[in-house]
Amino acid sequence: MNHWATALAILITVTASLAPGEDFKTINGKEYKDAIVSRVEPDGIVLRTHSAVVKVYFSEFPEGLRKRFDRSGVKTAGGAIRNQTPAKKITPPKLAAAIEKLQRQGLLRVDCSAPEAKAWIAAKVWKGWDAAEKEDVTKNLAAYCHPENPSIEILDKQSVRKLAGYGPVQRFQVY
């Protein structure tokens, strides 16, 4: 197996396992153990568990959970922020190790010095990921650089063409 493929597999595994699951309980007693919030929608949240992906409506949750995920009052210059889960405040050591490994292999270069960070990635690595993996990697690189205000541009390492971007207002975009 090529070294870049190994690094790619590690990065995908790390980004998939970064978000620790939570236990959710509905007012009817239904429990979702070790669930990850996939997205927040206007009428509920989508949870991903080890065995299924399920949408749970706000009316099924206790009042505290409803308030926690209610995004109806949040506004920005670009309108309401929808379906946005907060970025992690702490960079997990596994993510940092995966990023450093890709950097050592010359497949990734990250510049976190500007307010909007930039990452240059080898095209063969980027093309090997599906849409969800690209979004996970982009969000995790943004949080890696700027945990308080994650924002990043992903660029092709060779052509410097913009591949993707992530920010608090623009959200995740692929170009």
ABEGO torsion letter per residue (X at the ends): XBAAAAAAAAAAAAAAAABBBBBBBBAAGBBBBGBBBABBBAAEBBBBBAABBBBBBAAABBAAAAAAABAAABBBAAEBBBGBBBBBABBBAAAAAAAAAAAAAGABBBBAABABBBBBBBAAAAAABBAAAAAAAAAAAAAAABAABBBBBBBBAAAGBBABBBBAAAEBBBX
